[in-house]
Amino acid sequence: MVSSALPTGLAGAGLSATSARSTSESRLKPAAHEFEACLMKEFLEPLQKDPLFGEDGDSGGSGNALMSYGSEALARGISERGGFGIATKIIDHFKTGKASQEKAESGSGS
């Protein structure tokens, strides 16, 4: 009877549908901002190669690593404060999709 000891569904795991939804939404926001930050970092990368931001003789790994870290931090900060709006669009898309799905499910259940 090992199978009877395993929880089935969210209720068996001690999670309600509401708490599962809030967990999903709490993971969506950081993931969306991380995605936008990755895109922004790619846009900022050409600036690292500009002679204005680096010394002529600096081809060392530590300088490149520091510039890369700086670009990543800048991109993450910009994204968390609005950025290009990509993260916001992703979050809105999934919220709208969930609302549509819940509406369809509640309408078909009647």
KELO-948951 format. One record per residue: x, y, z of N, C-alpha, C, CB in turn; chain; residue number from 1. Coordinates in steps of 0.001 Angstrom, whole numbers, plus 500000, padded with zeros to 6 digits. Glycine has a CB too. Example, Ala and Ser with C-alpha at 12.3 -4.5 7.8 and 13.67 -1.06 7.14 Angstrom:
2
+--------+--------+--------+--------+--------+--------+--------+--------+--------+--------+--------+--------+--------+-----+
:   n.px :   n.py :   n.pz :  ca.px :  ca.py :  ca.pz :   c.px :   c.py :   c.pz :  cb.px :  cb.py :  cb.pz : cadena : num :
+--------+--------+--------+--------+--------+--------+--------+--------+--------+--------+--------+--------+--------+-----+
: 513190 : 494310 : 507800 : 512300 : 495500 : 507800 : 513200 : 496700 : 507800 : 511308 : 495527 : 509046 :      A :   1 :
: 512850 : 497750 : 507080 : 513670 : 498940 : 507140 : 512900 : 500030 : 507870 : 514084 : 499402 : 505725 :      A :   2 :
+--------+--------+--------+--------+--------+--------+--------+--------+--------+--------+--------+--------+--------+-----+
// end
This chain:
110
+--------+--------+--------+--------+--------+--------+--------+--------+--------+--------+--------+--------+--------+-----+
:   n.px :   n.py :   n.pz :  ca.px :  ca.py :  ca.pz :   c.px :   c.py :   c.pz :  cb.px :  cb.py :  cb.pz : cadena : num :
+--------+--------+--------+--------+--------+--------+--------+--------+--------+--------+--------+--------+--------+-----+
: 500815 : 498818 : 500000 : 500000 : 500000 : 500000 : 500865 : 501254 : 500000 : 499069 : 499993 : 501192 :      A :   1 :
: 501953 : 501232 : 499302 : 502829 : 502387 : 499213 : 502154 : 503520 : 498460 : 504138 : 502011 : 498537 :      A :   2 :
: 501393 : 503178 : 497416 : 500764 : 504211 : 496602 : 499742 : 505031 : 497379 : 500103 : 503583 : 495405 :      A :   3 :
: 499098 : 504448 : 498410 : 498115 : 505207 : 499181 : 498773 : 506256 : 500071 : 497278 : 504266 : 500029 :      A :   4 :
: 500058 : 506094 : 500367 : 500758 : 507054 : 501205 : 501194 : 508289 : 500425 : 501959 : 506400 : 501844 :      A :   5 :
: 501200 : 508196 : 499089 : 501610 : 509336 : 498279 : 500462 : 510317 : 498123 : 502103 : 508875 : 496905 :      A :   6 :
: 500735 : 511632 : 498273 : 499666 : 512611 : 498110 : 499255 : 512727 : 496652 : 500101 : 513973 : 498644 :      A :   7 :
: 497971 : 512950 : 496449 : 497473 : 513126 : 495083 : 496955 : 514543 : 494942 : 496355 : 512088 : 494742 :      A :   8 :
: 497400 : 515242 : 493931 : 496938 : 516602 : 493659 : 497477 : 517605 : 494654 : 495436 : 516650 : 493665 :      A :   9 :
: 497034 : 518821 : 494487 : 497489 : 519899 : 495362 : 496896 : 519794 : 496755 : 497139 : 521240 : 494762 :      A :  10 :
: 495659 : 519331 : 496863 : 495027 : 519219 : 498174 : 495771 : 518212 : 499037 : 493552 : 518814 : 498032 :      A :  11 :
: 496246 : 517130 : 498432 : 496989 : 516121 : 499176 : 498342 : 516625 : 499624 : 497160 : 514883 : 498343 :      A :  12 :
: 498879 : 517579 : 498917 : 500181 : 518134 : 499276 : 500042 : 519245 : 500301 : 500897 : 518656 : 498037 :      A :  13 :
: 498806 : 519554 : 500683 : 498602 : 520607 : 501674 : 498546 : 521989 : 501043 : 499701 : 520564 : 502707 :      A :  14 :
: 498386 : 522064 : 499731 : 498321 : 523348 : 499046 : 496936 : 523524 : 498456 : 499405 : 523453 : 497947 :      A :  15 :
: 496363 : 524667 : 498677 : 495090 : 524965 : 498027 : 495368 : 525506 : 496635 : 494253 : 525979 : 498861 :      A :  16 :
: 494348 : 525594 : 495808 : 494516 : 526126 : 494456 : 494964 : 527575 : 494520 : 493208 : 526004 : 493652 :      A :  17 :
: 494484 : 528323 : 495505 : 494866 : 529729 : 495640 : 496340 : 529872 : 495981 : 494017 : 530409 : 496710 :      A :  18 :
: 496837 : 529058 : 496912 : 498246 : 529165 : 497280 : 499146 : 528674 : 496157 : 498524 : 528377 : 498555 :      A :  19 :
: 498690 : 527686 : 495387 : 499470 : 527226 : 494238 : 499550 : 528317 : 493183 : 498856 : 525949 : 493638 :      A :  20 :
: 498446 : 529031 : 492985 : 498410 : 530126 : 492011 : 499339 : 531255 : 492455 : 496962 : 530656 : 491835 :      A :  21 :
: 499317 : 531606 : 493747 : 500169 : 532687 : 494223 : 501643 : 532290 : 494160 : 499785 : 533076 : 495652 :      A :  22 :
: 501948 : 531008 : 494373 : 503320 : 530524 : 494239 : 503779 : 530646 : 492802 : 503435 : 529070 : 494713 :      A :  23 :
: 502904 : 530283 : 491880 : 503214 : 530385 : 490458 : 503450 : 531831 : 490057 : 502089 : 529784 : 489620 :      A :  24 :
: 502597 : 532742 : 490535 : 502743 : 534158 : 490215 : 503983 : 534753 : 490858 : 501513 : 534928 : 490658 :      A :  25 :
: 504337 : 534287 : 492051 : 505525 : 534816 : 492713 : 506802 : 534380 : 491999 : 505561 : 534365 : 494171 :      A :  26 :
: 506754 : 533266 : 491280 : 507915 : 532822 : 490511 : 507948 : 533463 : 489132 : 507913 : 531305 : 490376 :      A :  27 :
: 506783 : 533852 : 488622 : 506698 : 534428 : 487285 : 507388 : 535781 : 487207 : 505248 : 534564 : 486865 :      A :  28 :
: 507153 : 536625 : 488187 : 507698 : 537989 : 488143 : 509228 : 538008 : 488101 : 507215 : 538780 : 489352 :      A :  29 :
: 509927 : 537297 : 489009 : 511395 : 537293 : 488918 : 511910 : 536666 : 487621 : 511980 : 536547 : 490103 :      A :  30 :
: 511222 : 535628 : 487140 : 511656 : 534980 : 485898 : 511497 : 535920 : 484714 : 510860 : 533689 : 485656 :      A :  31 :
: 510393 : 536672 : 484676 : 510168 : 537623 : 483586 : 511210 : 538731 : 483611 : 508758 : 538223 : 483677 :      A :  32 :
: 511541 : 539219 : 484801 : 512559 : 540274 : 484908 : 513946 : 539738 : 484564 : 512566 : 540873 : 486327 :      A :  33 :
: 514214 : 538517 : 484930 : 515505 : 537900 : 484585 : 515635 : 537749 : 483072 : 515654 : 536519 : 485275 :      A :  34 :
: 514549 : 537354 : 482408 : 514547 : 537229 : 480954 : 514811 : 538583 : 480302 : 513209 : 536650 : 480464 :      A :  35 :
: 514110 : 539612 : 480776 : 514314 : 540949 : 480214 : 515736 : 541438 : 480471 : 513302 : 541941 : 480805 :      A :  36 :
: 516272 : 541141 : 481652 : 517638 : 541545 : 481974 : 518643 : 540864 : 481051 : 517960 : 541219 : 483436 :      A :  37 :
: 518406 : 539597 : 480730 : 519302 : 538894 : 479794 : 519291 : 539552 : 478423 : 518896 : 537418 : 479665 :      A :  38 :
: 518116 : 539941 : 477953 : 518027 : 540635 : 476666 : 518732 : 541986 : 476724 : 516559 : 540823 : 476258 :      A :  39 :
: 518520 : 542710 : 477807 : 519144 : 544027 : 477949 : 520660 : 543901 : 478035 : 518603 : 544749 : 479192 :      A :  40 :
: 521137 : 542856 : 478691 : 522581 : 542639 : 478782 : 523174 : 542447 : 477391 : 522894 : 541418 : 479674 :      A :  41 :
: 522445 : 541727 : 476541 : 522922 : 541524 : 475168 : 522988 : 542853 : 474410 : 522005 : 540533 : 474421 :      A :  42 :
: 522040 : 543743 : 474679 : 522072 : 545058 : 474046 : 523215 : 545921 : 474582 : 520744 : 545769 : 474255 :      A :  43 :
: 523579 : 545721 : 475843 : 524644 : 546511 : 476455 : 526040 : 545979 : 476123 : 524457 : 546542 : 477955 :      A :  44 :
: 526113 : 544741 : 475673 : 527405 : 544110 : 475401 : 528281 : 544883 : 474417 : 527182 : 542733 : 474874 :      A :  45 :
: 527747 : 545420 : 473322 : 528607 : 546184 : 472409 : 529267 : 547398 : 473070 : 527799 : 546644 : 471218 :      A :  46 :
: 528644 : 547937 : 474096 : 529247 : 549068 : 474803 : 530533 : 548666 : 475521 : 528255 : 549649 : 475805 :      A :  47 :
: 530620 : 547397 : 475922 : 531817 : 546919 : 476607 : 533028 : 546964 : 475687 : 531605 : 545497 : 477125 :      A :  48 :
: 532796 : 546816 : 474392 : 533896 : 546786 : 473431 : 534274 : 548185 : 472945 : 533525 : 545913 : 472244 :      A :  49 :
: 533481 : 549191 : 473330 : 533752 : 550563 : 472925 : 534996 : 551074 : 473648 : 532536 : 551474 : 473218 :      A :  50 :
: 535927 : 551696 : 472924 : 537152 : 552194 : 473556 : 536883 : 553257 : 474622 : 538077 : 552763 : 472500 :      A :  51 :
: 535735 : 553889 : 474566 : 535389 : 554897 : 475553 : 535272 : 554285 : 476952 : 534082 : 555587 : 475165 :      A :  52 :
: 534829 : 553014 : 477032 : 534600 : 552359 : 478310 : 535722 : 551431 : 478749 : 533340 : 551594 : 478246 :      A :  53 :
: 536735 : 551266 : 477949 : 537837 : 550389 : 478318 : 539161 : 551009 : 477922 : 537680 : 549017 : 477665 :      A :  54 :
: 540204 : 550573 : 478573 : 541528 : 551064 : 478228 : 542015 : 550343 : 476980 : 542520 : 550868 : 479402 :      A :  55 :
: 542880 : 551021 : 476210 : 543370 : 550456 : 474961 : 544107 : 549140 : 475181 : 544281 : 551446 : 474266 :      A :  56 :
: 544896 : 549057 : 476208 : 545713 : 547868 : 476439 : 545040 : 546823 : 477298 : 546995 : 548256 : 477070 :      A :  57 :
: 543804 : 547073 : 477693 : 543130 : 546149 : 478598 : 542478 : 545009 : 477822 : 542081 : 546889 : 479434 :      A :  58 :
: 543170 : 543897 : 477751 : 542576 : 542705 : 477152 : 542547 : 541581 : 478181 : 543362 : 542268 : 475886 :      A :  59 :
: 542765 : 541946 : 479445 : 542803 : 540961 : 480523 : 541431 : 540457 : 480882 : 543456 : 541544 : 481741 :      A :  60 :
: 541418 : 539292 : 481483 : 540158 : 538654 : 481850 : 539455 : 539349 : 482994 : 540396 : 537225 : 482211 :      A :  61 :
: 540200 : 539919 : 483936 : 539551 : 540540 : 485088 : 538775 : 541784 : 484695 : 540579 : 540889 : 486145 :      A :  62 :
: 539304 : 542565 : 483777 : 538587 : 543748 : 483309 : 537327 : 543374 : 482561 : 539479 : 544592 : 482424 :      A :  63 :
: 537415 : 542345 : 481734 : 536248 : 541878 : 480992 : 535192 : 541301 : 481935 : 536661 : 540828 : 479954 :      A :  64 :
: 535629 : 540573 : 482939 : 534702 : 539986 : 483905 : 533982 : 541078 : 484689 : 535447 : 539042 : 484866 :      A :  65 :
: 534714 : 542114 : 485061 : 534113 : 543215 : 485803 : 533101 : 543967 : 484938 : 535199 : 544175 : 486305 :      A :  66 :
: 533446 : 544203 : 483670 : 532514 : 544872 : 482760 : 531269 : 544008 : 482539 : 533203 : 545178 : 481408 :      A :  67 :
: 531450 : 542716 : 482426 : 530326 : 541807 : 482225 : 529410 : 541823 : 483443 : 530826 : 540377 : 481947 :      A :  68 :
: 529995 : 541786 : 484623 : 529204 : 541832 : 485853 : 528463 : 543164 : 485956 : 530108 : 541621 : 487091 :      A :  69 :
: 529129 : 544244 : 485602 : 528501 : 545561 : 485635 : 527329 : 545649 : 484680 : 529514 : 546635 : 485303 :      A :  70 :
: 527504 : 545113 : 483479 : 526410 : 545115 : 482498 : 525227 : 544303 : 482992 : 526891 : 544564 : 481156 :      A :  71 :
: 525518 : 543168 : 483605 : 524457 : 542310 : 484132 : 523692 : 543015 : 485245 : 525041 : 540987 : 484649 :      A :  72 :
: 524410 : 543661 : 486150 : 523767 : 544371 : 487258 : 522954 : 545557 : 486743 : 524820 : 544851 : 488275 :      A :  73 :
: 523486 : 546282 : 485780 : 522777 : 547412 : 485198 : 521499 : 546943 : 484504 : 523681 : 548159 : 484207 :      A :  74 :
: 521605 : 545887 : 483721 : 520445 : 545348 : 483006 : 519373 : 544878 : 483980 : 520867 : 544192 : 482091 :      A :  75 :
: 519780 : 544199 : 485057 : 518815 : 543713 : 486046 : 518122 : 544895 : 486728 : 519517 : 542813 : 487100 :      A :  76 :
: 518896 : 545921 : 487081 : 518318 : 547098 : 487729 : 517341 : 547831 : 486828 : 519414 : 548042 : 488161 :      A :  77 :
: 517699 : 547995 : 485574 : 516811 : 548669 : 484625 : 515530 : 547862 : 484440 : 517518 : 548876 : 483265 :      A :  78 :
: 515652 : 546557 : 484306 : 514486 : 545701 : 484106 : 513538 : 545761 : 485293 : 514920 : 544266 : 483864 :      A :  79 :
: 514068 : 545726 : 486495 : 513231 : 545737 : 487695 : 512502 : 547066 : 487865 : 514077 : 545450 : 488928 :      A :  80 :
: 512976 : 548107 : 487200 : 512338 : 549422 : 487305 : 511599 : 549812 : 486033 : 513374 : 550476 : 487630 :      A :  81 :
: 511225 : 548832 : 485246 : 510415 : 549115 : 484068 : 511062 : 548665 : 482781 : 510127 : 550571 : 483990 :      A :  82 :
: 512326 : 548983 : 482598 : 513067 : 548548 : 481423 : 512365 : 548848 : 480121 : 513332 : 547095 : 481508 :      A :  83 :
: 512361 : 547877 : 479227 : 511690 : 548001 : 477940 : 510214 : 547636 : 478043 : 512373 : 547121 : 476904 :      A :  84 :
: 509808 : 547112 : 479191 : 508415 : 546697 : 479368 : 508165 : 545257 : 478969 : 507515 : 547589 : 478575 :      A :  85 :
: 509216 : 544531 : 478633 : 509065 : 543138 : 478216 : 508558 : 542283 : 479380 : 510406 : 542582 : 477687 :      A :  86 :
: 509146 : 542459 : 480551 : 508728 : 541671 : 481718 : 507271 : 541954 : 482058 : 509626 : 541979 : 482936 :      A :  87 :
: 506870 : 543207 : 481978 : 505489 : 543571 : 482265 : 504536 : 542908 : 481280 : 505318 : 545088 : 482225 :      A :  88 :
: 504906 : 542893 : 480006 : 504072 : 542253 : 478986 : 503952 : 540750 : 479233 : 504650 : 542510 : 477587 :      A :  89 :
: 505060 : 540117 : 479626 : 505038 : 538677 : 479914 : 504100 : 538390 : 481083 : 506466 : 538157 : 480230 :      A :  90 :
: 504231 : 539164 : 482151 : 503391 : 538974 : 483335 : 501922 : 539198 : 482986 : 503823 : 539928 : 484469 :      A :  91 :
: 501625 : 540276 : 482256 : 500244 : 540554 : 481852 : 499685 : 539445 : 480968 : 500166 : 541891 : 481117 :      A :  92 :
: 500512 : 538939 : 480067 : 500076 : 537864 : 479174 : 499635 : 536637 : 479962 : 501199 : 537488 : 478203 :      A :  93 :
: 500438 : 536240 : 480939 : 500102 : 535045 : 481702 : 498920 : 535290 : 482636 : 501310 : 534577 : 482501 :      A :  94 :
: 498798 : 536503 : 483191 : 497641 : 536800 : 484032 : 496366 : 536793 : 483210 : 497812 : 538152 : 484729 :      A :  95 :
: 496415 : 537369 : 482014 : 495252 : 537386 : 481132 : 494891 : 535974 : 480703 : 495516 : 538265 : 479902 :      A :  96 :
: 495900 : 535176 : 480393 : 495665 : 533788 : 480001 : 495026 : 532987 : 481110 : 496957 : 533135 : 479585 :      A :  97 :
: 495489 : 533184 : 482343 : 494908 : 532457 : 483481 : 493477 : 532899 : 483724 : 495748 : 532671 : 484752 :      A :  98 :
: 493211 : 534207 : 483603 : 491856 : 534712 : 483815 : 490912 : 534148 : 482762 : 491838 : 536253 : 483781 :      A :  99 :
: 491363 : 534078 : 481523 : 490535 : 533517 : 480443 : 490261 : 532045 : 480686 : 491218 : 533706 : 479077 :      A : 100 :
: 491300 : 531331 : 481129 : 491153 : 529898 : 481381 : 490180 : 529655 : 482538 : 492525 : 529259 : 481691 :      A : 101 :
: 490315 : 530445 : 483605 : 489418 : 530282 : 484755 : 487983 : 530618 : 484375 : 489873 : 531168 : 485927 :      A : 102 :
: 487804 : 531645 : 483541 : 486469 : 532023 : 483101 : 485850 : 530912 : 482265 : 486514 : 533330 : 482301 :      A : 103 :
: 486646 : 530320 : 481368 : 486152 : 529219 : 480539 : 485805 : 528003 : 481379 : 487186 : 528842 : 479486 :      A : 104 :
: 486636 : 527713 : 482387 : 486370 : 526570 : 483255 : 485123 : 526777 : 484088 : 487552 : 526310 : 484161 :      A : 105 :
: 484928 : 527980 : 484601 : 483739 : 528242 : 485425 : 482472 : 528270 : 484575 : 483893 : 529574 : 486178 :      A : 106 :
: 482608 : 528703 : 483323 : 481462 : 528727 : 482418 : 481057 : 527352 : 481965 : 481761 : 529573 : 481226 :      A : 107 :
: 482016 : 526462 : 481779 : 481701 : 525101 : 481311 : 481230 : 524217 : 482457 : 482927 : 524467 : 480637 :      A : 108 :
: 481534 : 524600 : 483685 : 481134 : 523794 : 484837 : 479684 : 523958 : 485217 : 481979 : 524132 : 486005 :      A : 109 :
: 479021 : 525017 : 484716 : 477623 : 525286 : 485096 : 476661 : 524440 : 484330 : 477282 : 526732 : 484886 :      A : 110 :
+--------+--------+--------+--------+--------+--------+--------+--------+--------+--------+--------+--------+--------+-----+
// end
